[in-house]
Amino acid sequence: GGNPRALEQFREFLDSVPTEKPFYLQLCSNDPHRPLDRNAIPQPHDPAKLKLPAHYPDTPAVREDFARYYDEIARFDGFVGDVLVELDKRNLAENTLVAFMGDNGASQLRGKGTLYEFGIHVPLLVRWPGVLKPGSASDVLISGEDLAPTFLQAAGLTPPGEMTGQSFLPLLKGKPFNDRQYVFSERGAHGSGLPQHSAAFDLARCVVSKRYKLIYTATWQIPYTPVDFAGTAFWKE
C-alpha cells in the first residue's frame, strides 16, 4: 500500500531523462483498490462520523468499509503530493502537464463493474501552469480514449488518423472546442471464471449524453454480483 516503489521508479525515470527532452510517464497506484488496508494512514477516518452516499444501507460493517476506502484515498493524496513536490524540486513543475485520472469507478455499491454514474464517471484533473486556468471546471464529455491524442497534440505531434479518440487540447487552452455529444462505456468479461454471475461476465453497454444515459444489458438473466467485494462481510450481510 502507498506505493513507495512507484515513487522510487518515478525518481529513477526522471534521473535518466535527457536534459531539455520532453518525456511521457504513466504513474500508477494501487490505492484505493481492494483489499482495503486497515490503518492505511496515521489517523484513520472515524466510521461513525462519515456521511454515507444516499444509496448506501447504513450498517456498522458498511461504515467501516467506507472509512477504509477514504483512508486509502487519503494515502493516495499523499502519494500525488510527493510526485508534485519531486517535479518542483527538479524545476519541471512549470513545464509539465499533469493529468490525474481514475481507471474505473469506485469499488463501492453501484460503482465499479456497473454502468451507473458511480461506476463510469471518474476523476479527471489536469494541471498545466501558464496554460490551463487554475480552479476552472468543465462538464464536457470526455472518454478515456481521448487522452492519447490530447497528449500527442500537446507535444506538438499529429495524432495518427486511426486513433478513435478526440483531442481536447483546445479545451485545456481555453480555445473553441467541438465537444463530444456522446460517450460510450461497456461491461464485458471481468477477470476469469465461468459466467455464473455478473462479477465474471456481464454483457452490458451504455451511451451517455449531457442529459441522458441509456444502459442495455444483454445478459439480464445473470444475477447481479459486484465485481470487487462479493466475498466481503458487509455485502453478504
N, C-alpha and C positions, 0 to 999 in steps of 0.2 A: 504493500500500500504506500501511497505518497510518491512512489516512483522516483527515488533518488538516482537510480541508474539512468533514467531518461535525462536528467539534468547533467549528469556526467557526460553522456553521449552528446548532448547539446553543446557543451563546452569543447569537447574533442572535435566536433564538427566545425565550430567557429575557429578553432586553432588552425584548422587545415584549409580554410577558405582563402584563396589568393587575395591579397590586398586589392581593394578597388574593383573586385569582380563581384557581380551580382550572385546571389545564392537563393535556393528554394529549399526549405526544410519543413517536413511534416512531423510534428512532435506530438506523440500520443500519451495519454494517461489512462490507467485503469480505474480511476475514480470518476464518478461514483458508479461502480459496477458491482453487481453481486458476485460472491457473497459480501455483504456489508460488514466491515470490521467493527468490533467494539472498541471504544476509546481511540478512535482514529485521530482525535485532536485532544490537547491537554484539558480543555474544558468542554466536554460533550454537551449537546443540547438536552434540555430537560423535556422528556416526553410529555409531561403533564402540562407544560406551558405552550406547546406548539399549537398553531392554528392549522387544523387539517383541511385539505381541499373539501369542497362541499359534497362531493360524491363518495367520500370515504365513510365506512362504518366506524364509529368511534369506540374502539376497544383498547385495552392496555397493550395488547400484542401489536395492533396496527400502529399505535403511537410510538412504541419502542422501535419498530422497524423504520418508521418515517424519520425519527430522530437520528438514527444511524445513517440514513440516506443524507440528511442535512450535514452530519459530521463529515462524511466523505466529500461533499461539495465544498465544505469549508477547507478541508485539506487540499483539495484541488485548487482552490482560490489561492492558497499559499504557494503552490507549485507555479501557477501562472505568474504570480508576483515575482518569484525568483527568476523566471525566464525574462521578464521585462527589465529587472534590475541588471541581469547579465548583459542584455543588449545595451543598456545605458552605460555600464562600465566600459564597454568596448567602443563607445561613440557610434553605435549602429542604430540607436533608437530613432533618430531624426530621419533616417533614410530607409526605414524598413516598414513594409506593410504587414501588420499582424492581424490575422483573422482567427477568431476563436469560435469554434463550432462543435455542436454535438453530433454524434453519428446516428443517433436514433432517439426516440422519445424516452422519457423517464421509465426506469424499470419498476413501475408502480401500477396501481389499479387503473385500468383503461389506458395504460401508457404503451411502452414498448411492446411490439408484437400485435398492436391493434392499429386500425386506420383512423381512430379518433384523434382529435387535436393533440392530446397529451402524448400520443404515440408518434406523430409525424411532424409536429411544429417544434423545431429545435432552435436552441440559441444560435444566433449569428451576430457576433460583434466584430467590428473592424476598427483598427487604429492606424491612421496614416498621417503623421504630423505634416502640417503645411498643405495637405490636400483635402482630407476629409474633415468637415467641421465637427469639432468635439461636441458631444451631447446631442447630436442630431439623431433622429429616428425615422424609419420608413416602414410602410406597410406593404411595400412592393412584394409580389410573389417571386420567390427565388427557389430554384431546385439545386440539389447537390451537384448536378452535372454542370451548373453554371460557373463553378469555382475555377476549373481548369482554364477555360477561355478568358476569364477575367484576369487571372494571374499572368497568363501569356501576354495579353494585351498591355497590362501594366508594365511588363518587362520590355515593351516595345516590339513584340513579335506578333505575327498574324496567326490567329488560331487556325488549325487545319480545317478545311471545308467539311470533313466527315464528322467533326465534333457536333453533337446534337445540342450541347449546352449553349446558352446565350450570355455573352459578356455583360456584366453590369458595371463595368468601369465608368461609363458616363455618369451613372447614379452616384458613385463614390466621389466623382469630381464636381458634382453639382451641376451637370450639364443636362440638356434634354435627353430623355430616355424612353424608348418604347418598351414598356414593361410587358411581361407575360400576362395573358388573360387567364391561363390555367396552368396548374402544375399537377403532376401525376404521382401516385405512390402505389406500392403493391405489397402484398404479403405472399410469400411462396413457401418453399421448404425451408425450415429453420434447423440448422444442425443436421442431425442424423436420426434414424429411428423410423419405424413403420408408422404410417399415418393413422394412429388410433385416436388421436385428438389434435386440436388445433395448435398445440405448442410446437409440434414437429412439422406439421403440414397444414396449410390453410391457404387455399387459392382465393385471394380477395384483391380487389383493385379499387382505386378511388381517383376521382378527378376533383380538384379544388379550384374554385374561383374566388374573387374577392368576397362574395356574399354567401356562396353555397358550397356544399360538398355532396357528391354522390358516391356512396360505397356500394360496390357489387360484390357479393360473396358467392362464389360458385359452389363451395363445399359447405353449404349451410347445414348439411346433415351431421357434420362432425361436431361433437360438443366442444364448447369453448374452454380452453385451458390456457392460463397465462404462460408466456414464454420462459420467464426467468425464475418464478418463485412458486411454482405449483406444489413443490415439496415442503414449503415452509409452514410453520405452525399457524401463523396468522391467516394464511389463505385457507388451510384446512378447517380452521375454526369458523 
